[in-house]
């Protein structure tokens, strides 16, 4: 039986496919079909796991365009909730392996619906991000997209992100420019994109274009990236409430540069996939 599980984190929805329940080849064609919102189940991606190797738990994260993501903050929290729901994890905390590196997860309540994730340290180094040109920190550089010049800061938190600071956010710009920044020639493996407005020293508002997915209501790694850039530029303090269109995520940055993200997760429904793959 091809069982799957639908979860959401602040409107960012993922399908969990557990290898023990679902015999499938995770190729781009099948991933695109499953994620399609009209002809498939509809989701912002697929979380494939748990995969057990050498006493470690691995997760594969797939975008709706069929590509594999290194890391997803909301995806990690959703998958952690699934592991709790299905009895894989009994402890208060555990480590999870992703393509973008190891992350530490901690459950903050009994049902595992509020989760804190240590996302690791960010890097502004062009080699780590995947940016063309001389090795450097990619901070406040300019790129031209369509009819506009953007001041950008790029970083990696296991996956690539590019942040643009706005005096005032609008609803149209992320849809108009996001995909062109994602695919700009300076980025070797494309990039996630965040447009950011600083509200005060502890609050920012963001609009998100995810690499391989497009506009999304919320993103954990995007929230961490946006907060980290604002902190790097001395625009905010180390404890930041990130207001996404789908809801709020708390980001904290410690003295060593470790980034922590806290947010909620909900299980939406369980289903059986009957489409031809």
N, C-alpha and C positions, 0 to 999 in steps of 0.2 A: 504494500500500500504506500502511495507517494504522499505521506503526511508532510505538511509544512506548518509553520507558526508565524503569525503576523504580529509584530510589535511596533510601537511608535515611541519616539522620544521628542517631545515638543513639536510634533507634526512631521518629524523626519522618520519615515516608515521603512522598515526592513522586513524581509522574509528570512526566517531562519530555516535552513535545510540541514537536518542532522543526517550524516552518512548512514547511521544505523536504520533510519526510516525511509531512505530515499536513494535508490540506485540510479544515479544519473551521471552523465559525462558533463562536467562543468566547462563547456566550451562557450564561446561568445554567442553563437547562434541560440543556444538553449537559454542562456542568461537573458538575452534581449527579449525572447519570447515570454519568459516568466514575468519579467519586470514590466512589460507593456501594460499600460493602464486601461486599454480597451480590449486587447486580445489575450491578455494574460491575467495574472493575479494583481499586478500593479504595485510597484514599490520603488523606493529610492536606491535599492540595491539588494543583494543577497549576502547573508552571513552563512558560510558553509563550515560546519564543525559540530561538535568538537573532533579534532584529529589528535590522536594520542601518539606521541613519539618520545622515547627516552624519558618517560615519567613526566613529560611536559604536555600542556594543552595548547594546541595550535588552532588558530582561526584564519580562514581565508575570506577576504572581503571583496565583493565584486560590484562594480558600478553598473547601472542599467544599460550602458552602451557595450557591455561585455568585457571591459577592461578590469584588471585587478588593482585594487587600491592598497597602498601600503598600510594605511591606518585610518580609522574613523572613530572619533570620540563618542558620538551617539551610537554607532554600530557596536563599539566595545561595551558600552553600558547595556544596550539591548541584549547582546549575547550573554553578558554576565547575568542578567535577569533570567534568561532562558536556562542557563546552567543551574541557577538556584531553583527555579520552578521544577525542573526535571530531576532534581536530586543529585546532580553531578558534583555540586559543591556544598559541603556542610559547614565549612569554616567561615569566619567573618571576613577573611581576606585571602586572596590567591594571586598567582602570577599567570598572565596570558601571553602567548607568543603570537605576534603578528608579523607580516612582511616588513613593517616599519620598525620592528624591535619589540622588546619585552615591556609590558605595562603591568603595574600593580593595581589591583582592584580591591576596594573595601566597601562592604555593605553597611549602610548607616541605619537601616531599620530591619525588622524581623522578616518582612516579606521580600526584601531585596529590591524594592521599587525606587529607593533613593541610593544612589551609588556615587562614590568618589573614586576617581581614576588618577593615578600618577602618570602623566603623559610623557614624562622625560624632560630633557632640556632642549631648548630651541637652538638653532644655529642660523646665523645670518650669512654664513660663508657660501659663496656662489657655487663651489664644488659640491657642497652638501645639498644645496637646493636643486641643482641642475640648471644653471644659468650660463649661457654662452659668454665668451670673452675672458679677460684676465681674471685671475683669482682675486676676490675682494669681498667685503661685506656689502650686500646689496641694500643700501639705506638711502632713501630719498633720491632715487634716480628718476629720470623722466623718460616716458615712452609716448609715442603718438599712436592713437587708435581712432580710426575713422576721421572724425572731425574735431578731436579733442586731445590735449596733452595731459597726461596723468603723472602725478608725483607718486611713486610707488616705493614700498619697502617689502622685500621678499625674505622669506625664511623657511626653514624646514623644521617640522616637529615630527619627523618620521615620514612625512609627505610634504610636498611643496605648496606654499601659500604666498599670495601677493595681496598686500593691503594698501588701500588708497584712503586717505583721510579727507573727509568732506566737512565743510562748515555746517551744512544742512543736508541731510539725506532726502532723497525723493524716491518714489516708487518705480520710476521709469528707467533710470540710468543703469541699474544692474542688469536689466533685461536687454538694454540696447548694447552695452559695452562688454558685459561679462564674458561672453563666449569668445570675443576677439582678444581680450587680455589673456584668457585661458590658453589660446592657441597662438599667442604672439611668438615670433621667431626667436626671441631671447631665451625662451624656456625649452629646454631639451626634452622634457617629458610632460609638457603642458603644466598648468598650475591651477590650484583653487584660488578663488578671488573673493575678497571681502571689501565692501565699501563701509566706512566707519564714520560715525559722528560721536564725538566726545561730549557727554552730557555734563559730567563733573569728575572729580578726582577718583571716584569709585564706581562710575557708571558709564558704559558706552552702549551705543545702538549700532547694529550691523545689518547689512543686506548681504546675502550669500549666493555666489555662483559656484557650484561644486564641479570640479573636473569630472567629466564623464556623465554628469547628471543634470547640469543646468541649475536654474534657480531652485533653492530649497528653503523651507521655512526655518530650519535650524541646523546647526552642525557643531558638534563638540570640538573637533580639531580646529575648525574655522574660528570658533569662539576663543580658543586658547591662542591661536595665531594672532588674531586681532588684538586681544588683550596684551600679548607679549610685545607687539610692535608699539602700542601706545605706551607701555611701560618703558620700553627701550628709548622712546623719544621724550620721556619725562612728562607725558601728558596725564598719566594716572598713577595712583599708588599701587601697592602690591596685591590688594584685595579688590577684585573688580566684578561687578554685576554686569553681565553681557546680555543685552536685550535683543533677542532674535524675533523675527516675525511670528514664530511659533511659541515663544515663551522665553524664560530667563534661565541662564546658566551661570553658576558661580565659578570664577577662575581665581586661583591664588598662586602667587609666584614667591617661592622662598628665597632666602639669602644666597643659596647656591645655584639659583636659576631653574630649579625644578618647578614644573608647571602642574598644578592640580586642578581638576575639573569636577564639579558636583552638579548632578541633575537627576530628574525623575524619568522613569520608564513605565510604560503600560503595555500589558498584553491585550491585543485587540481580538484576535480569534485564531482558532486552529482550523485547518482545512485539509482537503485531499485534492491533489492536482490530477486532473483527468485528461489534460490536453496532450496531444501527440508531440513527443520530443525525439 
